[in-house]
Amino acid sequence: MSTFTTSNTSTPLQPLYAGLFALLMLVATAVPAQAQMDDGELPSIDFAVNVAQHAQYLSLENADDPIAGFQRIRAGLNANVQFSENVSALVMLEQEPNDFGFQTVTPAVDFVILDVALNENLTFRTGSPVTGLMNFRGYSDGPVVQGNPLVGNSPADMITAGQGVKLIGAFDTFGFDLTINKGFGGALTTADGTSDTGLNYIGKVRFTGSDLVKVGAGVAFQSGNQGLVFATGDGDNYDAQVGTRATHAQLPNETILHADAKVTAGSADLDFWGGYATQSDVYAGDNSDYEALFFGVGAKLNLTDAFHLAGRYTYAGNQSDAVDNVNDAALDRIQLGLGTKVYDHAMFKLEYVYQNEGNTNLSGVGQNWQGVTTELSFNF
């Protein structure tokens, strides 16, 4: 459970959010477990094992040689535990030996949540809930999400995990979730003012009453100096050898507005999303704000139960007043791919990717790049 203090608050609303947090915790701990297991009966536990191997061939515009080879492996042991009718948990022991610079296999808790069903419509979640503003699109993160159509993510996929709490509402035609959390490893707010990392506040709402079209929206802001922990995404599955997150757009991290929609027609899925992100007083000299616009569209066509085609286009542009030419301060990415089930538990994906970057770009690569990447994953 996350612990924080509210001294030296950076916003007059923060005591209100602290009160909301305390109320959520009180409600969650006060709800009795419905239909507890019989005496002596162990909780129900389901285990899953997964592994994935990636390979790539990327060519940078100003580089002589390609960046090619087997570049990413992921392995995990996951446990779903049902303690009672209304209390469950998910623990994911996952490791990517070359993720975040690590070169050895050392299993670690990659993701953990505990859910308390308050009633048939409301769920209280704590641990490391997913942090982001996407309502409908999936996120490519190895074998645990085989159903996502492409190998890599978009450069404006802002999603990760953070430590905190979430309230989830699920009704017949709409849903919502409210999240209060912070990033891993961030110092707590202290009374003497030496640390003011603050918290992330995230709210989403979605309307799901139509089988054809679903729409959603969300807003996120932060109260301290750490910034929104998901503004730079959680990895793209490409290795450009200039940093593990270099291919993702470095978007403003103070306030983000977001909207998305999903259209399902027969064997085809269409996804649309976009938003605006801001960050105050970024540019020295004129105290200009950092502002960015991003949007994207994706498509998946299921030709058979075991074979699909997919494509995605994403744009992210720096809209700040300090930028002379917004066309030079943007990047966009095209992704085209296919996926096929080798058998029930195995999936192979192939993707072509091209990223165009402006002179004053939002990414750390600093030049245009393209190539092919693959993923072979197993999930048992």
C-alpha positions, 0 to 999 in steps of 0.5 A, spaced: 500 500 500 502 506 498 504 511 503 504 519 503 503 525 507 499 531 504 504 537 508 507 542 503 501 541 498 502 544 491 495 545 490 489 547 494 485 541 492 490 536 494 487 535 501 480 533 498 484 528 494 487 525 500 480 525 503 477 521 497 483 516 498 482 515 505 474 514 504 476 509 499 480 505 503 475 505 509 470 503 504 474 497 501 476 495 508 469 495 511 466 491 506 465 484 508 467 478 504 461 475 501 461 467 501 467 466 504 471 459 503 469 454 507 473 452 513 480 449 511 478 450 504 484 454 500 483 459 495 483 458 488 489 459 484 490 459 477 497 459 474 500 461 467 507 461 464 509 465 458 515 467 454 516 471 448 522 472 443 523 478 439 527 480 433 528 486 429 532 489 423 532 497 424 535 502 419 537 509 421 537 514 416 544 517 418 547 510 420 551 506 416 549 499 419 542 496 421 541 495 428 539 488 427 538 481 431 534 478 437 533 484 442 528 482 447 526 476 451 520 476 456 518 470 461 513 470 466 509 466 471 503 469 473 498 467 479 490 469 479 488 468 486 480 468 488 480 469 495 473 469 496 467 471 492 469 478 492 476 479 493 481 477 488 488 478 486 493 478 480 501 477 481 505 477 475 513 475 476 516 477 469 522 479 467 526 482 461 533 481 461 535 487 457 529 491 459 531 498 463 539 495 461 539 489 465 542 483 462 541 478 467 534 474 468 532 476 475 525 474 476 521 480 479 514 482 481 512 486 474 505 487 476 500 486 482 493 488 484 488 486 489 481 487 487 475 488 492 468 488 489 464 493 493 458 491 489 456 488 482 458 495 479 464 497 483 471 495 484 476 497 489 483 496 486 490 497 489 497 495 488 500 497 481 494 499 477 494 500 470 496 508 469 493 511 463 488 514 459 486 509 453 479 506 454 479 501 448 486 500 445 490 494 447 497 495 449 503 491 446 507 488 452 509 481 450 506 474 451 501 476 456 497 480 451 497 476 445 491 479 442 494 486 441 495 486 433 502 489 432 508 488 435 510 495 437 506 500 440 504 507 438 509 513 439 503 516 443 501 510 447 501 513 454 500 507 459 504 504 464 503 502 472 504 506 478 503 505 485 496 507 488 489 505 488 483 505 483 476 505 483 472 502 477 465 502 475 462 497 470 455 498 468 450 496 463 452 502 458 457 505 461 463 505 465 469 509 469 475 509 473 478 514 478 486 513 479 490 516 485 497 514 484 505 515 483 511 512 479 515 507 482 521 509 486 519 516 487 520 520 494 514 521 498 512 528 499 515 531 506 514 536 511 520 540 510 519 541 503 525 537 501 521 533 496 514 534 493 513 529 488 506 529 488 501 525 486 497 523 479 490 524 478 486 520 473 479 520 471 476 516 465 469 515 463 466 510 457 460 509 453 459 502 451 452 501 450 453 500 442 455 493 439 458 498 433 461 504 436 464 505 443 467 512 445 471 514 451 474 520 454 479 522 460 483 527 464 489 527 468 493 532 472 499 531 477 500 535 483 508 535 484 514 535 481 515 528 478 510 529 472 505 524 470 508 518 470 505 515 463 507 521 459 513 517 456 509 511 455 512 504 457 517 502 452 515 501 444 519 494 443 524 497 438 531 498 440 534 504 437 540 503 441 539 510 444 535 509 450 530 504 452 524 509 451 527 513 445 522 511 440 516 514 444 514 521 444 517 525 450 510 528 451 508 534 456 507 531 463 503 536 467 496 535 464 493 531 459 486 531 455 484 524 451 478 522 447 478 515 444 473 511 440 472 504 437 468 501 431 467 494 431 464 491 424 464 484 423 471 482 422 474 489 422 476 493 428 477 501 428 480 505 433 481 512 434 484 516 439 487 523 440 489 528 445 492 535 448 498 535 453 501 541 457 506 542 461 508 549 464 514 554 464 518 549 460 522 553 455 527 558 459 527 565 457 520 566 455 517 562 460 513 558 455 509 552 456 510 546 453 504 543 449 503 537 444 497 535 440 497 527 438 492 523 435 492 516 431 488 511 428 488 503 427 485 497 424 485 490 425 482 485 420 481 478 422 481 474 415 480 467 419 480 465 427 487 464 426 490 470 422 489 477 422 492 484 418 493 490 422 495 497 421 496 504 425 498 511 424 500 516 429 502 523 429 505 527 435 507 534 434 510 540 439 505 546 439 508 550 443 509 558 442 516 557 443 517 553 436 517 557 430 515 551 425 510 546 428 511 542 422 519 541 424 517 539 431 513 533 430 513 526 429 509 520 425 509 513 425 506 508 420 506 500 422 503 495 418 503 488 420 500 481 421 499 475 426 498 468 426 496 463 431 501 457 430 497 453 435 492 454 440 498 457 445 503 460 440 502 467 436 507 469 431 507 477 429 511 480 423 511 488 423 514 493 418 515 500 422 517 507 419 518 513 423 519 520 420 522 525 425 522 533 424 528 537 426 525 539 433 522 532 434 519 530 440 523 523 441 531 522 442 532 518 436 533 524 432 533 522 425 528 518 421 528 510 422 524 504 419 525 496 419 522 490 421 520 487 427 517 480 429 515 477 436 514 469 437 510 468 444 507 463 448 502 463 453 500 457 457 
